[in-house]
Amino acid sequence: MVRPRSVALEPSQVRVDWSDGHKSIIENRRLREACPCALCQGEPMPLGGRFTMPLVSAIAKDVRPLGYSMVGLYAISFRWSDGHDTGIYPYEYLLGLCQCETCTSKKKVSP
């Protein structure tokens, strides 16, 4: 399993250096908008049926992570400038959000 070696919170993006040598770049706003928590993405209704609507309003353009913590050996949690801090980003999910040149070109080629 690929794991982060280092995480850097930069003014406009987050950089993650992975144990396999890959270096992920994810813009702050993209990362915040992709927060996988139930508050941001909605959740199943208790008695079945469709997902409820997310409760988070539009994300500010200048949002940025203020800190992060490792969650076990599988995820990272970020504390955001808009006060949000409940999202847990699994490593595979973060890799899927990567905006580095290599990952971006792979996504363009995929069917």
N, C-alpha and C positions, 0 to 999 in steps of 0.2 A: 504494500500500500504506500502510495506517495504521501509524504507529510511535509509541512512547511519547515524550512530551515530558518527563515526569517520573514518578518512582516514589517513593512515600512509604511507609515501613514504620512503621505505627502500632501501638499496643499490642494492638489486637484485629483489625486489618484491614490490607490493603494497598490503597493508592489508586494508580491509574495514570491520568495525564492523557494523552490520545491526540492525535495531530496533527490529527484531524478535529473536535476539540472535545469528544469524549465523555470522561466521567470515570468510570472503572471503580472499583468497590468490591468487594473479595473478602475474606471473613472468613479469618483466618489458618488455622484448622483445615481449612476447606473447601479452601483452596489447597494445603495440605500433603497432604490426603487425595487430591487430584486429581493428585498428582505423576505425570507420564507416564513415568518411567523404568522400565526392565525390572525393577529390584529391587522396585519398588512395584506395578507392574501385571502382572508376569509377562512371558514372552517365548516365541516359538515354539520348539518342540523342534528340535534340529539336523536330525533325520532326518524331519521332518514330524510331523503329529499336532497335538494340542491344545496350548494354552498351558500352561506350567508354573505352579505356584502362586506368587504373590508371596511374598517372604521377609520383608516388613516386618510387625511386630506392630501392634497398635492404636496410633493416634496420640493423644498426650496432649491434653487439652482446652486446655491453656495453651501449646501449641506456637506459636512465633512465628519469623518470619524475622529473622536477625541481620545479614544483608547480602544483596546481590544483585550480579550482573554481567550486562552485556549480552553476548549471544552473537551475533556477527555483526550483521546487520541484520534478524534474523528472530525472535529469542527472548530470554528472560530466564532466568537460572539463580539460584536462591535458596539461601542457606546457612541451615539451620534450627537451632533451639535443641536439637533432638534429635540433632544431629550429621549429619543427612542433607544431602547437597549435590550429588547426581548428576542431578537432574531438570533438563531443559531444556524450558521452557514457551514454545512458539511463540506469537506475538502473537495469531493467530486463536483459538488454544486459550484464552488468557487472556480474550479478549473473550467467548468462550462461557461462561466461568465467572462473568462479571460479575453482581453482585447489586444493582446500582443499581435505583432505582425503575422507570426506563424499561425496562431489560432484563427485570426480573422480571415486569412487566405484559405484555410481549411473549411471554414463555414461557408465561404462563397462557392467553393467547388462542390460541396455536398448537395445531393439531389433534394 
